[in-house]
Structure formats: structure tokens, C-alpha cells
Amino acid sequence: MTRTVQWQSVVLNIGKWLTVMVLAYGRQKDAFLRVLAKTTRWGDLDQPRDFRNRDKASRVNVWQLPVHLYHRALSDAVDTMKRWVLAAIAQAHIEGELFRAFERPQRRYALWLLRKLVRIGAVLRGEAPVPAFEISLAERKAVVRLLRRLLRKALGNSPRVHLRRWFEVDNSLYRFFVHQGKAHLSIAGLIRGLRITIPLQGFLIPAITGNVRVVHPMQHTLAVNIPLPVRVDPLPERRQPLTASLDAGVTEVFADSRGNFYGEGFGRVLDRLSAQTTAQGRRETDCTQRRKNWPPLAKPETGKRRVGFGGLTWAE
């Protein structure tokens, strides 16, 4: 089991704020999100490695990111798009709506469409993909019409990078080391061969692997989120029935989870609560009856209003 731990840095100078690197990573990820927002590219969400290999030739890297950081921005954008689509389907209960609306084989076809993002993109374009099992074209179009309406209502606008505050690096872009008894993090910068060293606070952590997230400096400091393995001891096996005590007091009645009742009547607490509830109900009922029986108010006598060329005048 792994757990994310936040590691704070010491107060940094302006040269180590990594502001340019954070902005470059955020803009590169936003560029990928704009490309993946087109439903014709949703096949790349199922095969992100093919997307990376195909775009590597064009190398649309206008921010001159290191190649591994460029790949992290691409993977992060793909994960963001996947979470956006799957979360919208789950929160809108689309599978339940389709299950109630259709019978076999339309129900099977609807759930088959939701298994791949490339099929979901085809549905949003109004297409009806052909499955391996038998189903007529009219039945497929009926499913696509309902599913497309539900998806468009649930998805809304595609995600964008609005707040650029962090970037993520893999183990080829960072190195932890200890200098003079303090932990340091060395990160590859935008300039080739130039690394940025960040001194960290707190105790030393023996070994760190995996991806590390560097949060944008707030008040001249950095926050480094690192994954650490955590040992979780298993619960001991229960060899005999567990007996739990319950402090129910001596004046009240109660019932346990097995349906057994204890006590012979209301105690002081329940009597007071019952009296308060009864008095409040009587007051509300009395106010309602008074409001119903109250005579209506007489309407005030007003003169007739006459409109002329001189404006509004009142007739006597």
C-alpha cells in the first residue's frame, strides 16, 4: 500500500521558483487537452502509447520541455480526459437509465458502447458502431439517440488547465540526495544539462521511487508530493464472539440490533423531549387555525385613475 506524503522545502530564492517550468508544463498539458477534446481523437484515449508515438514525429513541443516531462504532460492529459468521461457517466447514472429504458439486445448494445471511449466518441458524433452480435440498425439508432442526449447533458464542457501550479516528473527527471545532513531534490530544468537543486525540510526518507509532483511555490516555498509504501497490519482474527458494552443509562428505554427491548417506560429525557414535541405541535396547530378563522381585511377605497394628455390624475 502506498500513501502520498507532502514534503516542504526551505525558503527558496527567486531563481528556484520553477515558475517558467510550471507554466510550460501547464500550457503543454492544455494543448493536449484541446486536441483530445475532439471526439475523433478519443480512440487515442484507449491507446495512449500509439498517440505518443504518432505525435513524436511532429513533436509539437513549443515550450521546449524535456522529452520525459513532455510524455508526463501527455499522460496526465489522457488521464484527465478519462476521469472526466467516466466520472460524468457514473454521476449521471447513465447505465441505470439505459438499463431501465431498453430490453435485450438493446440493453446489451448500450452497455457495449460504454466499454470503450472510441465508441463513446462515435456516439457523440451521432454514429452507431456495429457490434459483433446481431442487432438491427433501427434498434442501434434508438440506443444512440438516447445515449447521445444523456452524454451531452452529463459531460458539459471539456476540461482545461485553468490553474497552473504544479508539474509531475518521473524517476528519470529527479534525484534525491543528502548533503550536510539535509535532503535535497535535484530536478532537470528546461535548459539541457542544467539541474535545479531544492533543499527540503524535515526528516530523511530512505528510498523514493515513482512519479513525484512538484507544487508551485507559495510564499517562497515548494511542496513535493511523493508516494511512500506504508505497512498496514492485518486485523487479528476473531476467535470468539465480540462482546461490546453499551452505556444506556438507567432512566431510558432502548432496543438493540437484535430487536430486544429494555426498560419499562419513558425516562426523564424522553418525557421532556416528548413534552416539547407535543407543545410545539399544539402551538403550530393553534396558529394555523387562527390564520384560517381570521376575517379577511377590507380593501381600501381608492379613486379611479384617469389618463389624459397631462399625465395621471385622480378622479374625486
N, C-alpha and C positions, 0 to 999 in steps of 0.2 A: 504494500500500500504506500502511495506517495502523497505528500502534502506540500502545498505551496507555502513557502516562508518568505517574508519580506525582509530584505537586508538593507539598512540605511547606510548612506555614505557620509563621510565627513563634509564640512563646508568646502565647496569647490570654488575655484576661480572661474572667470568668465570663459576661458579657453576650454574648459572641460564640461561645459553645459550640454554639449552634444545637440544643440538646438537645430543646426543645419541637418544633422543626421536624422533627427526625429521628423523634421518637415519633409525630407526626401523620402523617407520610408512611408509616411502617411500619404503623400501625393502619389507615390508609385502604387500603393495599395488601392487608392481611389481610382487610379487609371485602370487597374484590373477590374474593379467593381463595375465601372462604366461599360467595359467590354462584356463582362459576364451578365450584365443586366439584360442583354438581348436574348430572347428565348431561343434564337437559332444557335446560340453558343452554350446552351445548357447541357449538351452532350459532353462538354469538357468538364462539367462538374462530376460526372460519373467516371471520367478518365482524366484526372488532373495531370498525370505524367505525360500523356500524349499532348495535352495543352502546353506543357512546359517545353517539350521537345520541339513542337511546331513553332512556338514563338521564340525559341532560342536563336533561330536563324535570323529573324527580323531584329531581335534584341532591342525592343522599344524601351530602352533604359535611359531616358532623358535626364535622370538625376544622377547617373554615374554611380550607382550603388555597387558594392562588391557582389560577385556572382551569387554567393550563398545567401546574402541578405536579399538579393533580388528574388531568389527562389522562395525565401521565407515570406516575402510580401505576397507572392503569387499563392502560396499555400494558405496563407492567412485569409486572402480574399475568397478563395474557394470554400474554406471552412465557414466564413461569414455568410456566403450565399446559401450553403447547405442548411445552416442553422436557421436562416430566415425562412426558407421554404418549409422545412419540417416543423418549425415552431408554429407557423401560420396554419398548417394542416391540423396540428394537434389542438391548438387553442380554439379553432373554429369547429372542431368535432366533425370534420368533413367526412371521415369514414363512416361515422354513425348516420349522418344524413344520407349518404349513398346506400347504406345498408337498409334503411327504412324505405327509401324511395323505389328500390328495384328488387327484382327477384332474379333467380338464376336464369340464363347465364349473364345477364347484365350486371348483376352484383359482382360476379367474378371478374368481369371485364373492367369494372370501375376500380376495384382493388388492384388489378393488374396494372392499370395506368399509373397508380400512385407509387409503384415499386421503383421506378426509375425517373430521374429528373429529366432525362431527354424526352420521355413520354409526357411528363407534365408540361414541358415547354411546347410540345406539339399540340396538346390540348388548349393551351392559352392562345395558340395561333389559329384555333378552330379546326385542326386536323383530327382525324380519327385513325390512330395506328391500328394495324391489322395484327391480332394475336395469333398464337399457334392453335388455339381451339376454335371451334365453329361458333360464329355469331354473325347475324345479318347486319347489313350496312345501316338499316333503319334503327336497329337497336343500338348500334355503336354511336350513331349521331345523337340519339336521345340521351345517352350517358354523357357524351362530350358537352352537350348544351348545358346540362345541369352542373357538371363538374367545372366547366369553364366559368360559369356565373359564381359559383361558390369560391373558386380560387381567386378570381379578380377582386371579390369583396374582402377576402381574408388577407391577401398579400399587400395591397396598397402600393406605396412607393417602394422602390428597391433601395437597399442600404447604400449609404455613402459614408465617407470618412469626414465627419464634421469636427471632431476634436482630436488634434494631433498631439499626443502627449507621450507616446511610448513607441518602442520598436522591439522586435524579438530576434534573437541571434541563436544559431546552433553552436555545437561544440567546436566547430572549425573557425569561429569568429571571436571566441573569447578564451581567456586563460586565467585561472585563479592561481595566485602565488602568495607567499608570505614574505614580507620584508620588514625587518626590525620588529618582529613580533606582531605585526598587523597584516590583516588580509587585504589584498589588492585584486582588482579586476582589470584585466587588460583587454580592450576591445579594438577590433580593426576599424579604422576610420575610412573616410571617403577617399583620401589620398593613399595611393598604393605604397605600402611599406611603412606607413605611419600608424602607430597604435596609440590609443588613449588609455592611460592608466588612472584608475579611480580607486582611492583608498576607502576602505569600508570600516564601519564601526562594529563593535560587539565582539563576540567570541569567534573563534576559528571553527570552520566547518571542514571536516577532513577531506571529503571527496564529493565533487559536484559533476553530474553528467546531465545530458539532455538540453532542451531549449531553455534559455534564460531571457526573461523580459526586463528591459531597462525602461523605467518610467521617467518621463521628462522632469527636469529639476524643478522643484517647488521650493522657493526660499533658499536657493543656492545649494540644494542637496539633491541626490539621486536616490531612487528606491529600486532595488534589484530583487525581482521575484524569482526564486529558484525552487525547483522540485527536490524534496528530500524524502528518502524512504523512511517510513515510520513503522515501527514494530507494534502490532496490535495483539495483545494476549487474548487467546480464546476464552470464552466464558467456561467456567467449570461445569461439568455435567451434574445435573440434579439427580441424585440417587434416592431421595426420599421426598415426599410431598412438602412443599414450602408452606410454612405457617407464618402468616403476617398478622400483626396486631393492628387494631383499629380503635382509636380513641373516640368513641361516640358520645361521651358524656353520660350523665346519669338522669337527665331530665327529658330526653327526647326519644322519639321512635325512629327507627330506620329499617331498611331492608338491604340485605347483601345481594351479591351477584347470583346466588343460587335460589333466590326467592324466599328466603327465610326472613320473617318479621320479628322485630324485637321491640319491647316496650308495650305499655298498656294505654297510652293516650298522649295527647299533645303536652309538651312541657312548657316551661316559661317562654322559651324563644319562639316556638311555633305558635303559641297562643298570642303573643304580641304581634307577630307577623300576620296572623290570620285576622286579628282585630284591625290592624292598619289597612289591610286589603279591603275588608268589608266596609270600613268607614270611607275610604276613598271612592269605592264604587257607589255608595249611597250619595255622596256629595255630587259625583258626576251625574247620577240619575236625577237628582233634585234639580240641578242646573239645567238639564235637558228639558225636564217637564216645565220649569218656569219659562224657558225660552219659547216653548211651544204654546203655552197658555197666555203669554203676554199679548195685550191688544196691539194691533198694528198702529204705527204712528200716522197721524193725519198729515196729508200732503199740504205744504204751504201754498196759499193762494198767490198766484203771480199774474201779472198783466200780460196781455198778448203783445207779442213783439211784431213790429211792422217795419218793413224795409222800404226805404224811399231813396230819392236821389241824395238826400242829405245825410244818409247813414242810417243807423239803427235808432229807432225811437220807441218809447214805451207808451202804449195807449192807456188812458185812465179808465 
